[in-house]
Amino acid sequence: MPARLDLDPRTLDDAPMSSVPASVTNEPRGEAPVADAAGVTDEVWYDRVFRPLERQFTLRAVVFGCVIGSVLSAANLYTGLTIGITYSASITAAISAWLLFRLWRGVARGPAFTVLENNTMQTAASAAAAMAGAGMVSAMPALMIVTGQRLSLLQITAWLVSAALLGLLFAIPLKRQMINRENLKFPSGVAAAQMTLALHGEGEGGTKKAVALMVAAGIGATLVFTRGVLGFVPDTVPFAFASLGALGLARLTLGLDMSLMTLGSGALVGLRTAAWMAVGATLCWAGVVPWAVGRGFVTPTPAAPNLYGDAVGYCVWPGVAMLVVGGLVSFALKGGSIVTAMRSIGSIGAKAPGEADPRDVEVPSRWLGWGLAAAAILAITTQWFVLGMHPATTLFAIVLAGALALVGTRTLGETDVNPLGPMAMVSQLLFAVLAPGQTHVSLMAAGLTNAGANSCGDMMQDLKTGRILGASPQKQLFAQLFGITVGGLVTALVFLTAFPLELLGTKYPAPGVQMFKGTAELLARGFAGLPPHAALAMAIAAALAAVCTLASELGPKRLAAWVPSSMGLGLSFILPASTSYTLFLGAAIGAIVARFFPRKDALYTTATASGLVAGESVMGVAVAIWAAGRI
């Protein structure tokens, strides 16, 4: 379950594909197993990897996949609004699918659960889980806060599904070029395939990882229940019962969150980003905030348990500047990927000489044409009637979404990082120029491009998994369609039920929302509307982010780990200090285990951390709904 900040840090380390067992085919052919099932020619893939006789797109696989994905989407919504991180659900979905079918087989009769059914469940589940990251932890709440417009369940669902559908269709022509021909890595897709094979006895350690995930999920859920419902556990434990000047450490959020979700997230995010989050949190909440309070720039609310709600409106500006500039510089430095992506446009969808005819298993080109037309009409209609965006503006946003999906997907395939945040900022800035003063246009145009690129990247990871396992891309597309439809509805319902807008930025820090909202307000009002000294702080933060990103990307690789992380520093100015410190603690534990117990790390760390995140976030949603019902 690799971490994916909507502001985009690195997610999963490259995971080279191990040898695919001979049992990967339906029938033994008396040949050596394919060394890398994802990297063979189409002709070899059809002959030795593709499983045409194995059950794949079944009712039980689709239903269970949508159920799992809905739960994981709610979990992603919680983590995204709490700590600014959403997760690629491929690995967790693969494990959950296998566990659910094991339980189902214990109480009901039926044919054995196949590898490709597991893949269908994982594909539908990851599509549904990705819907939280398709605007519901960033652009959509920011729009409602900035404009004061409250959208209905139907309106939000229509917007989410229309944007995600565009991304799915963008992936159809990209698959042949980036997966079949170029064999880009897509590490999360490879890892999900390895996990699926292991769970079905064609790899190593699958059952142990599944048990670790479920036990960790149970522990995480228990903690949040005792904390949120029973009140036996505090939200935060201050470092000491002391003060910093006239302010107590608890008021400054200097402590540790009693959150296993945050601890597990630290292990997934990695030590470099988390360490610089801790440094930035100390600088912000032990330095900038006491200074701002002393100068009268921040006025504490006496009844509030801490200063977060009062101070974040001041601290968010340098944080947003660092996130945006760091992301844009990193994106610009990937010029090679951008040029390669643009050059590949002419060959996308074309059949190379000597390739096997893909019409039986690849998605037909005519589906792309009709599908894009239908998706564009749905998106234009939704943007016009729900958000008041002119059809020409939406059409331009769709074209831009396709271009950015192309670039983002190539970057994802090469590095496992989809630069959603920076690309959304590019869109927001562009539409602010094209439609000056229309904040809702810049927000939702950026949201549309962000959601389309997010959905396209998720689909490509699943297609990479399917390529390795021998799945039919057509059936994977159907699973994705079910996933985004159900996931969009559930995500909108959970958001409206559990997360009142009034709590975003206070109880739920919502860093992605703060970034979109802050950028929109800055573009609309200019620097004159900023708090005192905020413009200077933004300039310093932007310069620091640019220097750090350049040094990290262009400097010696051996020194990159020591260069400050602009993403970590930027996030630390938006989150409470206790969250940053807890993330760092989790990352440190993960690094120690990896250093001294590498075998245990490979077997248990990702599964355990993912379980902690999933368990606490799912129960956290339930507690949030319970709490909202009591308001």
C-alpha positions in Angstrom: 0.0 0.0 0.0 2.5 2.7 -1.1 1.9 6.1 0.1 0.9 8.8 -2.3 0.8 12.4 -1.1 -1.5 14.4 -3.3 1.4 16.7 -3.2 3.5 13.8 -4.5 6.5 12.4 -2.7 8.1 9.2 -3.7 5.9 6.2 -3.1 7.3 2.7 -3.5 10.9 1.7 -4.2 11.5 -0.1 -7.5 10.4 -3.7 -7.1 12.0 -5.8 -9.9 9.7 -8.6 -11.1 10.8 -12.0 -10.0 10.6 -15.0 -12.4 7.1 -16.0 -13.2 6.5 -19.6 -12.4 5.6 -22.1 -15.1 2.1 -22.4 -13.5 1.3 -18.9 -14.7 -0.2 -20.4 -17.9 -3.3 -22.4 -18.0 -1.6 -25.5 -19.3 2.0 -26.7 -19.1 3.8 -26.1 -22.5 7.1 -27.8 -21.7 8.9 -24.5 -22.0 11.1 -22.4 -19.7 9.1 -19.9 -17.7 9.0 -16.3 -19.0 11.7 -14.3 -17.1 9.6 -11.2 -17.1 6.0 -11.7 -18.2 5.6 -7.9 -18.5 8.5 -7.5 -20.9 7.8 -10.1 -23.6 6.5 -9.4 -27.1 2.7 -9.6 -27.7 3.2 -12.9 -29.6 5.0 -14.6 -26.7 2.6 -13.1 -24.2 -0.4 -14.6 -26.0 1.3 -17.9 -26.2 2.8 -18.3 -22.8 1.3 -15.8 -20.3 -2.3 -15.0 -21.3 -4.9 -17.1 -19.5 -7.9 -17.2 -21.8 -9.6 -20.2 -20.1 -9.3 -18.9 -16.6 -12.3 -17.2 -14.9 -11.6 -13.5 -14.6 -14.6 -11.1 -14.8 -17.2 -12.8 -12.5 -20.0 -11.4 -10.6 -18.5 -12.3 -7.2 -15.1 -10.7 -8.2 -16.7 -7.5 -9.2 -19.1 -7.2 -6.2 -16.4 -8.0 -3.7 -14.0 -5.7 -5.5 -16.4 -2.8 -5.3 -17.1 -3.5 -1.6 -13.4 -3.6 -0.7 -12.7 -0.5 -2.8 -15.5 1.4 -1.2 -14.1 0.7 2.2 -10.6 1.7 1.1 -11.9 4.8 -0.6 -13.5 5.9 2.7 -10.1 5.1 4.4 -8.3 7.2 1.8 -10.7 10.1 2.4 -9.9 10.0 6.1 -6.2 9.8 5.7 -6.2 12.5 2.9 -8.1 14.9 5.1 -6.2 14.1 8.2 -2.6 13.9 7.2 -2.6 14.8 3.5 -1.8 11.3 2.2 -3.7 9.0 0.0 -2.6 5.5 -0.9 -2.4 3.3 -4.0 -4.7 0.5 -2.9 -3.4 -2.2 -5.3 -1.4 -4.3 -2.8 -3.9 -3.9 0.0 -6.8 -4.7 -2.4 -5.0 -7.8 -3.6 -4.5 -9.1 -0.1 -8.0 -8.1 1.0 -9.5 -9.8 -2.0 -7.7 -13.0 -1.3 -8.7 -12.9 2.4 -12.4 -12.2 1.6 -12.6 -15.1 -0.8 -11.0 -17.4 1.7 -13.7 -16.4 4.2 -16.4 -16.8 1.5 -15.2 -20.2 0.6 -15.5 -21.2 4.3 -19.2 -20.5 4.4 -20.4 -21.0 0.8 -19.8 -23.5 -2.0 -18.5 -22.6 -5.4 -15.5 -22.9 -7.7 -12.0 -22.1 -6.4 -10.9 -18.5 -6.5 -8.6 -17.9 -9.4 -5.6 -15.6 -9.9 -7.5 -13.6 -12.4 -10.5 -13.2 -10.2 -8.2 -11.9 -7.6 -6.9 -9.5 -10.2 -10.5 -8.4 -11.1 -11.2 -7.7 -7.5 -8.0 -5.8 -7.1 -8.6 -3.8 -10.2 -12.2 -2.8 -9.2 -11.1 -2.1 -5.6 -8.1 0.1 -6.6 -10.3 2.1 -9.0 -12.9 2.7 -6.3 -10.3 3.5 -3.7 -8.7 6.1 -6.0 -11.8 8.2 -6.1 -10.9 9.9 -2.8 -7.8 11.2 -4.5 -9.7 12.3 -7.5 -10.5 15.7 -6.0 -12.3 14.9 -2.7 -9.3 15.7 -0.6 -8.3 18.7 -2.6 -10.2 20.7 -5.3 -13.8 19.9 -4.5 -13.8 20.8 -0.8 -11.7 23.9 -1.6 -14.4 24.9 -4.2 -17.2 24.6 -1.6 -15.2 26.5 1.0 -14.2 29.3 -1.3 -17.5 29.8 -3.0 -19.8 28.8 -0.2 -21.6 26.5 -2.6 -22.8 23.2 -1.1 -23.1 20.5 -3.7 -25.4 17.5 -3.4 -24.6 13.8 -3.4 -25.7 13.5 -7.0 -23.7 16.5 -8.2 -20.4 15.4 -6.5 -20.8 11.8 -7.8 -21.5 13.0 -11.3 -18.4 15.1 -11.3 -16.2 12.4 -9.8 -17.3 9.7 -12.2 -17.1 12.0 -15.3 -13.5 13.0 -14.4 -12.4 9.5 -13.6 -14.0 8.1 -16.8 -11.8 10.4 -18.8 -8.7 9.0 -17.1 -9.7 5.4 -17.8 -10.2 6.2 -21.5 -6.9 8.0 -21.7 -5.2 4.8 -20.5 -6.5 2.7 -23.4 -4.0 4.0 -26.1 -1.2 4.5 -23.5 -1.2 0.9 -22.5 0.1 -0.5 -25.8 2.9 2.1 -26.0 4.1 2.2 -22.4 3.4 -1.4 -21.2 3.4 -3.6 -24.2 6.2 -2.0 -26.1 8.4 0.1 -23.8 7.8 -2.1 -20.7 7.9 0.8 -18.3 8.4 -0.4 -14.7 5.2 0.7 -13.0 6.6 -0.7 -9.7 3.4 -0.7 -7.7 1.7 -2.7 -10.5 4.6 -5.2 -10.4 4.4 -5.4 -6.6 0.7 -6.2 -6.7 1.3 -9.0 -9.3 4.0 -10.5 -7.1 1.7 -10.3 -4.1 -1.2 -12.0 -6.0 1.1 -14.8 -7.2 2.4 -15.3 -3.6 -1.1 -15.5 -2.2 -2.1 -18.2 -4.7 1.0 -20.3 -3.9 3.0 -19.1 -6.9 5.3 -16.9 -4.9 6.7 -16.4 -1.4 5.3 -15.1 1.9 1.8 -14.2 0.8 -0.1 -15.8 3.7 2.3 -14.3 6.3 1.8 -10.8 4.8 -2.0 -11.2 4.8 -2.0 -12.2 8.4 0.3 -9.3 9.3 -2.0 -6.9 7.5 -5.2 -8.1 9.2 -3.7 -8.2 12.7 -2.3 -4.7 12.3 -5.7 -3.5 10.9 -7.5 -4.9 14.0 -5.0 -3.2 16.3 -5.4 0.1 14.5 -9.2 -0.1 14.5 -9.3 -0.9 18.2 -7.1 2.1 19.1 -9.3 4.6 17.2 -12.4 3.2 18.8 -11.0 3.5 22.3 -9.8 7.0 21.5 -12.8 8.4 19.6 -15.8 6.6 21.2 -14.7 5.5 24.7 -12.4 8.4 25.3 -9.8 6.2 27.1 -6.9 7.4 24.9 -6.1 11.1 24.3 -5.6 12.4 20.8 -2.2 13.8 21.6 0.4 13.4 24.3 2.6 16.5 24.8 6.3 16.0 25.1 6.4 17.5 28.6 4.2 19.5 30.8 6.2 22.6 30.1 5.9 25.8 28.2 7.7 27.8 25.5 7.5 31.3 26.7 3.9 32.0 27.7 2.6 29.1 25.6 2.4 25.5 26.8 3.7 22.7 24.5 0.3 21.2 24.3 -1.1 24.6 23.0 1.6 24.5 20.3 0.8 20.9 19.3 4.3 19.8 20.3 3.8 16.2 21.2 2.9 12.9 19.6 -0.4 11.8 18.1 -1.9 8.7 19.6 -2.4 7.4 16.1 -1.1 4.1 14.6 -2.3 5.3 11.2 0.2 8.2 11.3 2.9 5.8 12.6 2.3 3.4 9.8 2.2 6.2 7.3 5.7 7.3 8.4 7.0 3.8 7.6 5.4 4.0 4.1 6.5 7.6 3.3 10.1 7.0 4.2 12.8 8.5 6.5 13.9 11.5 4.4 10.5 13.2 3.9 9.4 12.4 7.5 12.7 13.6 9.1 12.4 17.0 7.4 8.7 17.1 8.4 9.9 16.9 12.0 12.5 19.6 11.4 10.0 21.9 9.7 7.4 21.3 12.5 10.0 22.4 15.1 10.8 25.5 13.1 7.1 26.4 12.5 5.4 25.5 15.8 8.3 26.1 18.2 9.6 29.2 16.4 7.3 30.9 13.9 4.0 30.5 15.8 5.2 31.8 19.2 6.8 34.7 17.4 3.5 35.4 15.5 1.5 35.2 18.7 3.9 37.6 20.5 3.7 40.1 17.6 -0.1 39.9 17.5 -0.3 38.4 14.1 -2.1 35.3 15.5 -4.7 35.7 18.2 -5.3 32.6 20.3 -8.8 31.4 21.0 -8.9 30.8 24.8 -11.4 28.0 24.6 -9.5 26.1 21.9 -7.4 23.1 23.1 -4.5 24.3 21.0 -3.4 27.0 18.6 -3.7 24.9 15.4 -7.0 26.4 14.2 -5.7 30.0 14.9 -2.2 29.6 13.5 -2.6 27.5 10.5 -4.1 30.4 8.5 -0.7 32.2 9.0 1.6 29.2 8.5 -0.1 27.8 5.5 1.3 30.4 3.1 5.0 29.5 3.3 4.0 25.8 3.4 1.9 26.1 0.2 4.8 28.1 -1.5 7.2 25.3 -0.7 4.9 22.6 -1.9 4.0 24.3 -5.1 7.5 25.5 -6.1 9.2 22.2 -5.1 6.7 20.2 -7.1 6.9 22.5 -10.2 10.7 22.4 -10.2 10.8 18.7 -9.9 8.2 18.4 -12.7 10.2 20.7 -14.9 13.4 18.7 -14.3 11.7 15.6 -15.8 12.1 17.2 -19.2 13.3 13.9 -20.7 10.1 12.1 -19.7 8.0 15.0 -21.0 9.8 15.1 -24.4 9.6 11.3 -24.7 5.9 11.3 -23.9 5.2 13.9 -26.5 7.2 12.1 -29.1 5.4 8.9 -28.5 2.0 10.5 -29.3 2.3 9.6 -33.0 2.9 5.9 -32.3 0.2 5.4 -29.6 -2.3 2.9 -30.6 -0.5 1.9 -33.8 0.5 -1.7 -34.4 4.2 -2.3 -35.0 5.3 -4.7 -37.7 5.4 -8.3 -36.6 3.2 -7.8 -33.5 0.4 -10.3 -32.9 -3.1 -9.0 -33.6 -4.3 -7.5 -30.3 -8.0 -7.2 -31.2 -9.1 -10.2 -29.2 -7.8 -9.0 -25.9 -6.9 -5.3 -26.2 -9.6 -2.7 -25.9 -10.8 -1.9 -29.5 -10.0 1.5 -30.8 -13.7 2.2 -31.6 -14.4 1.9 -27.8 -11.9 4.8 -27.3 -13.7 7.1 -29.7 -17.2 6.5 -28.5 -16.1 6.4 -24.9 -14.2 9.7 -25.1 -17.2 11.3 -26.8 -19.6 10.1 -24.1 -17.2 11.0 -21.2 -16.6 14.5 -22.7 -20.4 15.1 -23.0 -20.9 14.0 -19.4 -18.0 16.2 -18.1 -19.2 19.2 -20.1 -22.7 18.8 -18.9 -21.7 18.3 -15.3 -19.3 21.3 -15.3 -21.9 23.5 -16.9 -25.0 22.7 -14.9 -23.3 22.0 -11.5 -20.4 24.5 -11.5 -21.4 27.0 -14.2 -18.2 26.4 -16.3 -18.5 27.3 -20.0 -18.4 24.2 -22.3 -15.4 25.6 -24.2 -13.5 26.0 -21.0 -14.3 22.4 -20.0 -13.3 21.1 -23.4 -9.9 22.8 -23.1 -9.6 21.3 -19.6 -10.3 17.8 -21.1 -7.6 18.3 -23.7 -5.1 19.5 -21.1 -6.1 16.6 -18.8 -5.2 14.2 -21.7 -1.8 15.9 -22.2 -1.0 15.9 -18.5 -2.2 12.3 -18.1 0.3 11.4 -20.9 3.2 13.1 -19.1 2.2 12.0 -15.6 1.7 8.4 -16.6 5.1 8.2 -18.1 6.6 9.6 -15.0 4.6 7.1 -12.9 5.8 4.3 -15.1 9.5 5.3 -14.7 9.5 6.4 -11.0 6.2 5.2 -9.4 5.4 8.9 -8.7 2.5 10.5 -10.4 3.1 14.3 -10.2 -0.6 15.1 -9.5 0.0 18.1 -7.2 2.3 20.0 -9.5 0.2 19.3 -12.6 -2.9 20.5 -10.8 -1.1 23.7 -9.9 0.0 24.3 -13.5 -3.7 23.9 -14.5 -4.8 26.2 -11.7 -2.4 28.9 -12.7 -3.2 28.5 -16.4 -7.0 28.8 -16.0 -6.5 31.7 -13.6 -4.9 33.6 -16.5 -7.6 32.4 -19.0 -10.5 33.2 -16.7 -9.3 36.0 -14.3 -11.3 36.5 -11.2 -13.3 33.3 -11.6 -11.9 31.3 -8.7 -14.3 28.4 -9.3 -13.1 28.0 -12.8 -9.4 27.7 -11.9 -10.3 25.3 -9.0 -12.5 22.9 -10.9 -10.4 22.9 -14.1 -7.4 22.0 -12.0 -9.6 19.4 -10.2 -10.6 17.9 -13.6 -7.1 17.5 -14.8 -5.9 16.2 -11.5 -8.7 13.6 -11.4 -8.2 12.5 -14.9 -4.4 12.0 -14.5 -5.1 10.2 -11.2 -7.5 7.7 -12.7 -5.3 7.2 -15.8 -2.3 6.4 -13.6 -4.3 4.0 -11.4 -5.6 2.2 -14.5 -2.1 1.8 -15.9 -0.8 0.3 -12.7 -3.6 -2.3 -12.8 -2.9 -3.0 -16.5 0.7 -3.7 -15.6 -0.4 -6.1 -13.0 -2.8 -7.8 -15.5 0.0 -8.0 -18.1 2.1 -10.0 -15.7 -0.7 -12.2 -14.6 -2.1 -12.9 -18.1 -5.4 -11.0 -17.7 -7.6 -9.6 -20.4 -7.4 -5.7 -20.6 -11.0 -5.5 -21.8 -12.2 -7.2 -18.7 -10.0 -5.0 -16.5 -11.6 -2.0 -18.1 -15.0 -3.3 -17.2 -13.9 -3.8 -13.6 -12.5 -0.3 -13.5 -15.8 1.1 -14.7 -17.7 -0.6 -12.0 -15.1 0.5 -9.5 -15.2 4.2 -10.3 -19.0 4.3 -10.4 -19.5 2.6 -7.0 -16.4 4.3 -5.5 -17.5 7.8 -6.6 -20.9 7.3 -5.0 -19.5 6.0 -1.8 -16.8 8.6 -1.6 -19.3 11.5 -2.0 -21.7 9.9 0.5 -19.0 9.4 3.2 -17.6 13.0 2.6 -21.0 14.6 3.0 -21.9 12.4 6.0 -18.7 12.4 8.0 -16.7 15.5 7.2 -18.5 18.8 7.6 -16.8 21.7 5.8 -16.6 23.6 9.1 -14.2 21.0 10.4 -11.7 21.1 7.5 -8.7 23.1 8.6 -9.4 22.6 12.3 -10.2 19.0 13.4 -9.1 17.7 10.0 -6.1 19.6 8.7 -6.8 18.8 5.0 -3.4 19.9 3.6 -4.5 19.3 0.0 -7.6 21.4 0.5 -5.5 24.1 2.1 -3.1 24.1 -0.9 -5.9 24.5 -3.5 -7.7 27.0 -1.4 -4.6 29.1 -0.7 -3.5 29.1 -4.3 -7.0 30.1 -5.5 -7.2 33.0 -2.9 -3.8 34.2 -3.8 -4.6 34.3 -7.5 -7.8 36.1 -6.8 -6.7 38.6 -4.2 -3.0 39.1 -4.9 -0.3 39.5 -2.2 -2.2 42.5 -0.6 -4.6 40.1 1.1 -2.0 38.1 2.9 -1.2 38.3 6.6 1.8 40.4 7.7 5.1 39.2 6.5 3.5 36.2 4.7 4.7 37.4 1.3 8.3 37.5 2.5 7.9 34.1 4.1 6.5 32.7 0.8 9.5 34.1 -1.1 12.0 32.6 1.2 10.1 29.3 1.3 9.9 29.2 -2.5 13.6 29.9 -3.0 14.5 27.2 -0.4 12.2 24.7 -2.2 13.8 25.5 -5.6 17.3 25.1 -4.2 16.5 21.9 -2.3 14.8 20.3 -5.3 17.6 21.2 -7.7 20.2 19.8 -5.3 18.2 16.6 -4.8 17.6 16.0 -8.4 20.8 17.2 -10.0 23.4 16.7 -7.2 25.4 13.5 -6.3 23.1 10.6 -5.6 25.0 9.7 -2.4 24.1 13.2 -1.0 20.5 13.2 -2.1 19.3 11.6 1.2 20.7 14.5 3.2 19.2 17.3 1.1 16.1 18.9 2.8 12.8 17.6 1.4 10.7 20.5 0.2 7.6 18.3 0.4 8.3 17.4 4.0 9.1 21.0 5.0 6.0 22.3 3.3 3.7 19.8 4.8 5.0 20.5 8.3 3.7 24.1 8.1 0.2 22.8 7.3 -0.1 19.9 9.7 0.1 20.0 13.5 3.6 19.4 14.9 2.4 16.2 16.7 1.5 14.7 13.3 4.9 15.4 11.8 6.7 14.0 14.8 4.6 10.8 14.8 5.3 10.3 11.1 9.0 10.7 11.8 8.8 8.1 14.6 7.1 5.6 12.2 9.7 6.3 9.5 12.5 5.8 12.0 11.1 2.5 13.2 10.8 1.4 9.6 14.3 2.4 8.8 15.7 0.6 11.8 13.9 -2.6 10.9 15.1 -2.3 7.3 18.7 -1.8 8.4 19.0 -4.6 11.0 16.3 -7.0 9.9 16.1 -6.8 6.1 14.2 -10.2 5.7 11.6 -9.2 8.2 11.3 -5.8 6.6 10.7 -7.3 3.2 8.1 -9.7 4.6 6.2 -7.6 7.1 6.9 -3.8 7.1 4.7 -2.8 4.1 1.9 -5.2 5.1 1.9 -4.2 8.8 2.1 -0.4 8.1 -0.7 -0.8 5.5 -2.8 -2.6 8.0 -2.4 0.1 10.6 -3.4 2.7 8.1 -6.4 0.8 6.8 -7.7 -0.3 10.2 -7.5 3.0 11.9 -8.8 5.0 8.9 -11.8 2.7 8.3 -12.7 2.9 12.0 -12.0 6.6 11.9 -14.6 7.1 9.2 -17.1 5.1 11.3 -16.3 7.3 14.4 -16.5 10.5 12.3 -20.0 9.5 11.0 -21.0 8.7 14.6 -19.7 12.0 15.8 -21.4 13.9 13.0 -24.7 12.3 13.9 -24.3 13.7 17.4 -23.7 17.3 16.3 
